[in-house]
Amino acid sequence: MTNSSAEKKPAYRQYHPYQDLQVPIENLYNLPTSPEYLFHEEAAVQRRSWSENLQYYTGSGYLAGAITGGIKGSFEGLKAAEPGDTLKLRLNRVLNSGGQTGRRFGNSLGVLGLIFSGLESGIVHYRGTDDLLNSVMAGLGTGALYRAAKGPRSAAIAGVFGGLAAGVAVVGKQAMKRYVPI
């Protein structure tokens, strides 16, 4: 063997785990950027399913209520502190008040999200279309159901506020999509 033929032959070879599979390596890791659907009808609908809505509205309602209630309760705990309290006692009062109010607000808003998502999904299924009217009717029904135990007048007022809040939220979301570049 001559010296020139030894220089041409490399001392190692590249490891290629897919060499026997005849897979084009350049296409191996090209992942799609859009979601993949089993049926074309699913791809045409740009909406969350009823179970996704249920989790989203209930979870985000509980989280928002717990944070808001925790902050409000913490301030109430600070205000309720007496002049002779030690730091440990004041901290305990703030934490207890914040936790109690946070749980109460979180549970209330979580239940509102649960009712709203159920009504909205039912209305979308019944009407067969997804528009502003579905959200307004779901908000109206949510407010009315939530306050139904306090009487018909309270339920009607809460229904009006729920419908208005849902309508404002949907219109605000559409305006944000259109005018705020994100």
VORO-670653 format. One record per residue (C-alpha): x, y, z; residue in one letter. Coordinates in Angstrom, 3 decimals. Layout:
<roke><X>X</X><Y>Y</Y><Z>Z</Z><code>A</code></roke>
...
This chain:
<roke><X>0.000</X><Y>0.000</Y><Z>0.000</Z><code>M</code></roke>
<roke><X>1.377</X><Y>3.337</Y><Z>-0.933</Z><code>T</code></roke>
<roke><X>1.470</X><Y>6.398</Y><Z>1.230</Z><code>N</code></roke>
<roke><X>-0.892</X><Y>8.376</Y><Z>-1.052</Z><code>S</code></roke>
<roke><X>-3.707</X><Y>5.763</Y><Z>-0.850</Z><code>S</code></roke>
<roke><X>-3.567</X><Y>5.842</Y><Z>2.984</Z><code>A</code></roke>
<roke><X>-4.105</X><Y>9.586</Y><Z>2.971</Z><code>E</code></roke>
<roke><X>-7.250</X><Y>9.310</Y><Z>0.831</Z><code>K</code></roke>
<roke><X>-8.980</X><Y>6.810</Y><Z>3.119</Z><code>K</code></roke>
<roke><X>-10.484</X><Y>8.499</Y><Z>6.241</Z><code>P</code></roke>
<roke><X>-9.826</X><Y>7.018</Y><Z>9.649</Z><code>A</code></roke>
<roke><X>-13.474</X><Y>7.201</Y><Z>10.627</Z><code>Y</code></roke>
<roke><X>-16.886</X><Y>7.102</Y><Z>9.000</Z><code>R</code></roke>
<roke><X>-19.966</X><Y>9.225</Y><Z>9.682</Z><code>Q</code></roke>
<roke><X>-22.691</X><Y>7.555</Y><Z>11.671</Z><code>Y</code></roke>
<roke><X>-26.049</X><Y>7.674</Y><Z>9.923</Z><code>H</code></roke>
<roke><X>-28.801</X><Y>5.818</Y><Z>11.871</Z><code>P</code></roke>
<roke><X>-31.285</X><Y>5.926</Y><Z>8.977</Z><code>Y</code></roke>
<roke><X>-29.011</X><Y>4.693</Y><Z>6.164</Z><code>Q</code></roke>
<roke><X>-30.829</X><Y>1.387</Y><Z>5.681</Z><code>D</code></roke>
<roke><X>-34.314</X><Y>2.936</Y><Z>5.632</Z><code>L</code></roke>
<roke><X>-33.941</X><Y>4.998</Y><Z>2.442</Z><code>Q</code></roke>
<roke><X>-35.399</X><Y>8.057</Y><Z>4.157</Z><code>V</code></roke>
<roke><X>-34.454</X><Y>11.419</Y><Z>2.670</Z><code>P</code></roke>
<roke><X>-32.669</X><Y>13.002</Y><Z>5.613</Z><code>I</code></roke>
<roke><X>-33.450</X><Y>16.573</Y><Z>4.557</Z><code>E</code></roke>
<roke><X>-37.192</X><Y>15.929</Y><Z>4.968</Z><code>N</code></roke>
<roke><X>-36.865</X><Y>14.096</Y><Z>8.252</Z><code>L</code></roke>
<roke><X>-37.129</X><Y>17.085</Y><Z>10.590</Z><code>Y</code></roke>
<roke><X>-39.292</X><Y>19.424</Y><Z>8.523</Z><code>N</code></roke>
<roke><X>-42.255</X><Y>19.749</Y><Z>10.870</Z><code>L</code></roke>
<roke><X>-45.499</X><Y>21.439</Y><Z>9.844</Z><code>P</code></roke>
<roke><X>-46.179</X><Y>24.899</Y><Z>11.236</Z><code>T</code></roke>
<roke><X>-49.963</X><Y>24.520</Y><Z>11.261</Z><code>S</code></roke>
<roke><X>-51.998</X><Y>22.018</Y><Z>13.267</Z><code>P</code></roke>
<roke><X>-52.710</X><Y>18.683</Y><Z>11.646</Z><code>E</code></roke>
<roke><X>-56.271</X><Y>17.388</Y><Z>11.532</Z><code>Y</code></roke>
<roke><X>-57.593</X><Y>13.944</Y><Z>10.786</Z><code>L</code></roke>
<roke><X>-60.578</X><Y>15.251</Y><Z>8.827</Z><code>F</code></roke>
<roke><X>-60.777</X><Y>18.292</Y><Z>6.553</Z><code>H</code></roke>
<roke><X>-63.964</X><Y>19.459</Y><Z>8.268</Z><code>E</code></roke>
<roke><X>-62.022</X><Y>19.953</Y><Z>11.504</Z><code>E</code></roke>
<roke><X>-59.485</X><Y>22.164</Y><Z>9.740</Z><code>A</code></roke>
<roke><X>-62.232</X><Y>24.394</Y><Z>8.359</Z><code>A</code></roke>
<roke><X>-63.564</X><Y>25.241</Y><Z>11.836</Z><code>V</code></roke>
<roke><X>-61.407</X><Y>27.794</Y><Z>13.651</Z><code>Q</code></roke>
<roke><X>-62.934</X><Y>27.300</Y><Z>17.088</Z><code>R</code></roke>
<roke><X>-62.121</X><Y>25.459</Y><Z>20.310</Z><code>R</code></roke>
<roke><X>-64.175</X><Y>22.370</Y><Z>21.117</Z><code>S</code></roke>
<roke><X>-66.688</X><Y>22.389</Y><Z>23.978</Z><code>W</code></roke>
<roke><X>-64.291</X><Y>20.605</Y><Z>26.311</Z><code>S</code></roke>
<roke><X>-61.481</X><Y>23.036</Y><Z>25.527</Z><code>E</code></roke>
<roke><X>-63.865</X><Y>25.940</Y><Z>26.156</Z><code>N</code></roke>
<roke><X>-64.935</X><Y>24.360</Y><Z>29.427</Z><code>L</code></roke>
<roke><X>-61.356</X><Y>24.072</Y><Z>30.639</Z><code>Q</code></roke>
<roke><X>-60.344</X><Y>27.493</Y><Z>29.345</Z><code>Y</code></roke>
<roke><X>-63.220</X><Y>29.520</Y><Z>30.788</Z><code>Y</code></roke>
<roke><X>-63.370</X><Y>27.652</Y><Z>34.089</Z><code>T</code></roke>
<roke><X>-59.618</X><Y>27.692</Y><Z>34.636</Z><code>G</code></roke>
<roke><X>-59.019</X><Y>31.277</Y><Z>33.596</Z><code>S</code></roke>
<roke><X>-62.036</X><Y>32.416</Y><Z>35.627</Z><code>G</code></roke>
<roke><X>-60.790</X><Y>30.630</Y><Z>38.724</Z><code>Y</code></roke>
<roke><X>-57.258</X><Y>31.958</Y><Z>38.272</Z><code>L</code></roke>
<roke><X>-58.387</X><Y>35.551</Y><Z>37.711</Z><code>A</code></roke>
<roke><X>-60.760</X><Y>35.379</Y><Z>40.668</Z><code>G</code></roke>
<roke><X>-58.163</X><Y>33.830</Y><Z>42.962</Z><code>A</code></roke>
<roke><X>-55.561</X><Y>36.463</Y><Z>42.098</Z><code>I</code></roke>
<roke><X>-58.014</X><Y>39.362</Y><Z>42.402</Z><code>T</code></roke>
<roke><X>-59.524</X><Y>38.013</Y><Z>45.605</Z><code>G</code></roke>
<roke><X>-56.096</X><Y>37.299</Y><Z>47.065</Z><code>G</code></roke>
<roke><X>-54.972</X><Y>40.867</Y><Z>46.453</Z><code>I</code></roke>
<roke><X>-58.227</X><Y>42.310</Y><Z>47.813</Z><code>K</code></roke>
<roke><X>-58.116</X><Y>40.048</Y><Z>50.880</Z><code>G</code></roke>
<roke><X>-54.483</X><Y>40.914</Y><Z>51.543</Z><code>S</code></roke>
<roke><X>-55.325</X><Y>44.618</Y><Z>51.624</Z><code>F</code></roke>
<roke><X>-58.260</X><Y>43.890</Y><Z>53.925</Z><code>E</code></roke>
<roke><X>-55.917</X><Y>41.944</Y><Z>56.192</Z><code>G</code></roke>
<roke><X>-53.493</X><Y>44.877</Y><Z>56.264</Z><code>L</code></roke>
<roke><X>-56.299</X><Y>47.280</Y><Z>57.167</Z><code>K</code></roke>
<roke><X>-57.586</X><Y>44.966</Y><Z>59.905</Z><code>A</code></roke>
<roke><X>-54.224</X><Y>44.879</Y><Z>61.679</Z><code>A</code></roke>
<roke><X>-54.339</X><Y>46.243</Y><Z>65.212</Z><code>E</code></roke>
<roke><X>-51.669</X><Y>48.539</Y><Z>66.668</Z><code>P</code></roke>
<roke><X>-50.350</X><Y>45.993</Y><Z>69.197</Z><code>G</code></roke>
<roke><X>-49.973</X><Y>43.101</Y><Z>66.708</Z><code>D</code></roke>
<roke><X>-46.591</X><Y>41.531</Y><Z>66.155</Z><code>T</code></roke>
<roke><X>-45.194</X><Y>41.094</Y><Z>62.650</Z><code>L</code></roke>
<roke><X>-45.966</X><Y>37.365</Y><Z>62.763</Z><code>K</code></roke>
<roke><X>-49.590</X><Y>38.017</Y><Z>63.736</Z><code>L</code></roke>
<roke><X>-50.015</X><Y>40.678</Y><Z>61.019</Z><code>R</code></roke>
<roke><X>-48.553</X><Y>38.364</Y><Z>58.390</Z><code>L</code></roke>
<roke><X>-50.880</X><Y>35.574</Y><Z>59.524</Z><code>N</code></roke>
<roke><X>-53.877</X><Y>37.906</Y><Z>59.304</Z><code>R</code></roke>
<roke><X>-52.902</X><Y>39.026</Y><Z>55.780</Z><code>V</code></roke>
<roke><X>-52.345</X><Y>35.476</Y><Z>54.548</Z><code>L</code></roke>
<roke><X>-55.586</X><Y>34.157</Y><Z>56.055</Z><code>N</code></roke>
<roke><X>-57.647</X><Y>37.032</Y><Z>54.694</Z><code>S</code></roke>
<roke><X>-56.035</X><Y>36.835</Y><Z>51.244</Z><code>G</code></roke>
<roke><X>-56.483</X><Y>33.076</Y><Z>51.034</Z><code>G</code></roke>
<roke><X>-60.099</X><Y>33.141</Y><Z>52.149</Z><code>Q</code></roke>
<roke><X>-61.123</X><Y>35.963</Y><Z>49.819</Z><code>T</code></roke>
<roke><X>-59.087</X><Y>34.478</Y><Z>46.954</Z><code>G</code></roke>
<roke><X>-60.834</X><Y>31.114</Y><Z>47.285</Z><code>R</code></roke>
<roke><X>-64.248</X><Y>32.752</Y><Z>47.401</Z><code>R</code></roke>
<roke><X>-63.634</X><Y>34.954</Y><Z>44.337</Z><code>F</code></roke>
<roke><X>-61.912</X><Y>32.126</Y><Z>42.453</Z><code>G</code></roke>
<roke><X>-64.770</X><Y>29.704</Y><Z>43.039</Z><code>N</code></roke>
<roke><X>-67.353</X><Y>32.302</Y><Z>42.011</Z><code>S</code></roke>
<roke><X>-65.622</X><Y>33.203</Y><Z>38.757</Z><code>L</code></roke>
<roke><X>-64.829</X><Y>29.548</Y><Z>38.047</Z><code>G</code></roke>
<roke><X>-68.520</X><Y>28.679</Y><Z>38.328</Z><code>V</code></roke>
<roke><X>-69.399</X><Y>31.598</Y><Z>36.054</Z><code>L</code></roke>
<roke><X>-66.889</X><Y>30.291</Y><Z>33.481</Z><code>G</code></roke>
<roke><X>-68.319</X><Y>26.796</Y><Z>33.781</Z><code>L</code></roke>
<roke><X>-71.894</X><Y>27.960</Y><Z>33.210</Z><code>I</code></roke>
<roke><X>-70.871</X><Y>30.309</Y><Z>30.383</Z><code>F</code></roke>
<roke><X>-68.887</X><Y>27.665</Y><Z>28.503</Z><code>S</code></roke>
<roke><X>-71.686</X><Y>25.125</Y><Z>28.789</Z><code>G</code></roke>
<roke><X>-74.325</X><Y>27.559</Y><Z>27.585</Z><code>L</code></roke>
<roke><X>-72.185</X><Y>28.916</Y><Z>24.768</Z><code>E</code></roke>
<roke><X>-71.297</X><Y>25.453</Y><Z>23.487</Z><code>S</code></roke>
<roke><X>-74.942</X><Y>24.401</Y><Z>23.652</Z><code>G</code></roke>
<roke><X>-76.084</X><Y>27.506</Y><Z>21.798</Z><code>I</code></roke>
<roke><X>-73.413</X><Y>27.070</Y><Z>19.106</Z><code>V</code></roke>
<roke><X>-74.485</X><Y>23.446</Y><Z>18.647</Z><code>H</code></roke>
<roke><X>-78.188</X><Y>24.332</Y><Z>18.562</Z><code>Y</code></roke>
<roke><X>-77.856</X><Y>27.298</Y><Z>16.176</Z><code>R</code></roke>
<roke><X>-75.125</X><Y>25.775</Y><Z>14.014</Z><code>G</code></roke>
<roke><X>-73.207</X><Y>29.047</Y><Z>13.732</Z><code>T</code></roke>
<roke><X>-70.603</X><Y>30.896</Y><Z>15.744</Z><code>D</code></roke>
<roke><X>-71.203</X><Y>34.623</Y><Z>16.092</Z><code>D</code></roke>
<roke><X>-71.601</X><Y>37.471</Y><Z>18.586</Z><code>L</code></roke>
<roke><X>-75.187</X><Y>36.545</Y><Z>19.395</Z><code>L</code></roke>
<roke><X>-74.119</X><Y>33.194</Y><Z>20.885</Z><code>N</code></roke>
<roke><X>-71.796</X><Y>34.869</Y><Z>23.372</Z><code>S</code></roke>
<roke><X>-74.354</X><Y>37.509</Y><Z>24.316</Z><code>V</code></roke>
<roke><X>-77.075</X><Y>34.895</Y><Z>24.875</Z><code>M</code></roke>
<roke><X>-74.652</X><Y>32.732</Y><Z>26.886</Z><code>A</code></roke>
<roke><X>-73.705</X><Y>35.751</Y><Z>29.022</Z><code>G</code></roke>
<roke><X>-77.371</X><Y>36.589</Y><Z>29.537</Z><code>L</code></roke>
<roke><X>-78.138</X><Y>33.019</Y><Z>30.578</Z><code>G</code></roke>
<roke><X>-75.068</X><Y>32.817</Y><Z>32.820</Z><code>T</code></roke>
<roke><X>-75.996</X><Y>35.934</Y><Z>34.753</Z><code>G</code></roke>
<roke><X>-79.598</X><Y>34.832</Y><Z>35.087</Z><code>A</code></roke>
<roke><X>-78.692</X><Y>31.310</Y><Z>36.249</Z><code>L</code></roke>
<roke><X>-76.044</X><Y>32.543</Y><Z>38.665</Z><code>Y</code></roke>
<roke><X>-78.458</X><Y>34.898</Y><Z>40.441</Z><code>R</code></roke>
<roke><X>-81.637</X><Y>32.840</Y><Z>40.032</Z><code>A</code></roke>
<roke><X>-81.736</X><Y>31.888</Y><Z>43.716</Z><code>A</code></roke>
<roke><X>-82.000</X><Y>35.563</Y><Z>44.750</Z><code>K</code></roke>
<roke><X>-85.230</X><Y>36.098</Y><Z>42.837</Z><code>G</code></roke>
<roke><X>-86.424</X><Y>36.935</Y><Z>39.328</Z><code>P</code></roke>
<roke><X>-85.547</X><Y>40.640</Y><Z>39.530</Z><code>R</code></roke>
<roke><X>-81.971</X><Y>39.934</Y><Z>40.570</Z><code>S</code></roke>
<roke><X>-81.682</X><Y>37.218</Y><Z>37.900</Z><code>A</code></roke>
<roke><X>-82.932</X><Y>39.599</Y><Z>35.182</Z><code>A</code></roke>
<roke><X>-80.502</X><Y>42.353</Y><Z>36.201</Z><code>I</code></roke>
<roke><X>-77.587</X><Y>39.914</Y><Z>36.389</Z><code>A</code></roke>
<roke><X>-78.596</X><Y>38.482</Y><Z>33.002</Z><code>G</code></roke>
<roke><X>-78.492</X><Y>41.931</Y><Z>31.408</Z><code>V</code></roke>
<roke><X>-75.071</X><Y>42.610</Y><Z>32.930</Z><code>F</code></roke>
<roke><X>-73.827</X><Y>39.178</Y><Z>31.816</Z><code>G</code></roke>
<roke><X>-75.025</X><Y>39.712</Y><Z>28.261</Z><code>G</code></roke>
<roke><X>-73.465</X><Y>43.169</Y><Z>28.102</Z><code>L</code></roke>
<roke><X>-70.186</X><Y>41.917</Y><Z>29.545</Z><code>A</code></roke>
<roke><X>-69.998</X><Y>39.054</Y><Z>27.053</Z><code>A</code></roke>
<roke><X>-70.823</X><Y>41.374</Y><Z>24.150</Z><code>G</code></roke>
<roke><X>-68.201</X><Y>43.919</Y><Z>25.204</Z><code>V</code></roke>
<roke><X>-65.623</X><Y>41.145</Y><Z>25.624</Z><code>A</code></roke>
<roke><X>-66.247</X><Y>39.728</Y><Z>22.138</Z><code>V</code></roke>
<roke><X>-66.270</X><Y>43.156</Y><Z>20.474</Z><code>V</code></roke>
<roke><X>-63.099</X><Y>44.097</Y><Z>22.367</Z><code>G</code></roke>
<roke><X>-61.413</X><Y>40.884</Y><Z>21.276</Z><code>K</code></roke>
<roke><X>-62.311</X><Y>41.542</Y><Z>17.640</Z><code>Q</code></roke>
<roke><X>-61.050</X><Y>45.128</Y><Z>17.897</Z><code>A</code></roke>
<roke><X>-57.787</X><Y>43.921</Y><Z>19.445</Z><code>M</code></roke>
<roke><X>-57.308</X><Y>41.423</Y><Z>16.616</Z><code>K</code></roke>
<roke><X>-57.938</X><Y>44.072</Y><Z>14.010</Z><code>R</code></roke>
<roke><X>-56.162</X><Y>47.134</Y><Z>15.378</Z><code>Y</code></roke>
<roke><X>-53.380</X><Y>45.844</Y><Z>17.607</Z><code>V</code></roke>
<roke><X>-50.555</X><Y>44.162</Y><Z>15.699</Z><code>P</code></roke>
<roke><X>-49.274</X><Y>41.292</Y><Z>17.800</Z><code>I</code></roke>
